[in-house]
Amino acid sequence: MTDAQTQKAFNIFDLGGRASRLEFAIVLVAWFAAIAAYRSAGPGGGWQLALAVGALASAPMILTGIRRLHDRDQSGWWMLLSFVPLIGLIFLVFLAAASPDERVNRFGPPARLFG
């Protein structure tokens, strides 16, 4: 369990703890922006570059999504739903809007972005 004093916001490469709705929404918007920027750059680079950009842009979003699920006291394995076409997009929007568990749960104290 994480201590309330040591939990840091925007620690996107840590699976411990919880992520607030605002933190997940910011990472989700940054993910959409990165993918849109790559797509607007035009064709070229081949599938290797597309795979690399997708993986680099998706890793923080997936890890923050797992912490967001922890904020709802759910297993991070539910994040696998994000890989299903169309259902995954709906799931990510639901995850960004869903209310958190306000109590201390098995993943730590409630996430607070500021304060």
N, C-alpha and C positions, 0 to 999 in steps of 0.2 A: 504494500500500500504506500502511496506517495504522501509525504508530509506537505501540509498546506503552504509552508514557507518555502519549500524547495521546488514546487511546481512552477514551471515557467511557461508563459504563453509563446506560441509560435515555435515550439520545439518540435519541428515537423519530422525529425528523424528518430523520435522516441516513441515507442509503443506504450509506455507506461503512462498512467494518468488519464486525464480527460480533456476534451477540447470543447470549447463553447460554440454556440451557434454562429456567433460573429466570426470567430477564428476559422471555422470550417467554410463559411460563406466567402471569406476573403481568399482562402486557398482555392476554392472552387472557381471563383472569378478569375484568379491568376492562371488557373489551368486552362479555362476557356480562352483567355487572352493569348496564352502561349501557343495553343493549337491554332487559333485563328491567325496569328502572326505567321506561323509556319505555312499555313495553307494560302495566305495572301501573297507569299513570296513567289508564288508561281511554281511551275513544274521544274523538276531538276533534282539532282541529288540521289535519286533512286530509292528503292525500298529500304536500303540500309540506313540512310539518313532519316527517313520517315520513322523507322523503328526506334532509332536512337532518340529522336526528339520526343516521340510518344512516351518512351520509357522514362526519360528525364523529367518530362512534364507531369507524368502520372504518378511517379513514386511519392512525392510529397502529398498529393491529393489522396492517395490510397491510405497512407499512414495516418494522415489527419482524420480521414473518414473512420478508421478503426478506433482512434481516440474519441471521435464523436459518438460512435456506438457505445463505447465505454461510458460516456456521459449519460447515456440512456439506460445503463446497466444491462447491456446486451453484449453478446460475444462478437468479437471482431471478424469472425468467419462470415457473418452476414454481408460483409463488404464484397464478397464474391458475386452478389447479385448485380453489382455495378458493371460486370462484364457481359451481362445479357443485353442484347440490343433492345432499345426502347424502354424495356423494363428497368434497365440500369439507370437511364437518365431520370426516369420518374422516381426511382429509389433515391438518387442523389439529391433531388429537389426535396423529397420528403425528409431526408436526413438533415438537410440544412434548416428546415422549418420546424422539425419536431421539438417538443418541449423536453428539457433535461430532467433528470432525476435530481431533485433539490437536496436530497440527503446525502450523507457520506455512504458510498456503496463499496463493493468489493474492489473497485478500481481507484478509489481515493476520494478526496473531498470534491465538492462541486467546482467546475471550471469557472474561473473569472478572468476575463481578458484584461480588465483594468481594475487594479486594486485587490 
